[in-house]
Amino acid sequence: MSETANSASLNKEEILRYSRHLIMPEVALEGQQKLKAARVLCVGTGGLGSPLALYLAAAGVGTLGIVDFDVVDYTNLQRQVIHHTKDVGRPKLDSASEKIAALNPFVDIKRFDTMLTSANALEIFKDFDIIADGTDNFATRYLVNDACILSGKPNVYASIFRFEGQASVFGVEDGPCYRCLYPEPPPPGLVPSCAEGGVLGVLPGLLGIIQATEVIKLILGSGDPLVGRLLLVDALGMKFSELKIRKDPDCPVCGANPTVKELIDYEQFCGVRGGEQPVAAGASEITPVELKKRLDSGEDIFILDVREPHEYEICNLQGHLIPLGELPKRVQELDPNREIVAHCKGGVRSAKAVAFLQEAGFKNVVNLSGGISRWAADVDPSMPKY
């Protein structure tokens, strides 16, 4: 038994609480002491971070760090089970800390009410044994990966989209890192966020619990962790498969001759690479308030809705629906001499539509800034938001 684990003695109440662990030879008293001595950092308390933090707390991880700067929104409640309806509008850090403390008062909660950045990541990571990545964007995933490699911490990773998810363990000695799997992020706007593409509410629960399982296995030093393996989850088909991941000897972070020796600007790395511009850059825009004034004055403006039909059913501006993927083959439905305002939910897809139409010769086409979500916020509060 390690000196650290031995010093993490259990009192009578803890022995009763963790009794179902203690009677398992694979865990037993020594394993539970390791859990109590462990220090795990959860980056994010959203869809993945909710079940991750709850199950690590329930399992008896002694010190649980949580990093989050967001507030609870109604749209979170479909999947972020650590937050309740009464928490809407509260900082997620307060809501999550409250639930963790109520579940297990023996957990020491370390709170970091901040966005994880290149300036603070190494300082935050230094006091933890394992980092669990519950983030939802590429910039922070690369930041977490690089900070883990530079600080010598395992990175327990998962990501989700619609009905699919993936999980792995990066940054373990002789194992690959996230960059070995994805050397570069996808072009900006290519992969929709969950806010744009949606996610099955139970999917982050499934992947978050897989993350918690991997964290516990690393703490116990038991089982076969997902090192060098990418677990793929297809919830719609209820299929699990895996891909082998090899450590890249030329990886710029964990390879034999690393070139990334300090944290970089990850927003720039994921947003503007090699002279490429973000999808929305340079697109002409109009605000919902401006559009409403012009429509009320009787101006002849053609509203082009590039969302999907099921989104149109939720709420719409009574525009002409052509989903973005169908636009190239249906462009003849549009009058190039008429002023066109394109919109989607948040403005990303419609910016692509504007760029396409401009390249096709349309001279008078603009993007609705913030999409129909901003219209609902700034013009019509009675409109359903999604």
Beta strands, then each sheet from edge to edge (+ up, - down):
strand 1: 39-43
strand 2: 63-67
strand 3: 108-112
strand 4: 130-133
strand 5: 155-161
strand 6: 164-170
strand 7: 229-234
strand 8: 239-244
strand 9: 285-286
strand 10: 302-305
strand 11: 320-321
strand 12: 340-343
strand 13: 365-368
sheet 1: 3+ 2+ 1+ 4+ 5+ 6- 7+ 8-
sheet 2: 9+ 13+ 12+ 10+ 11+
end
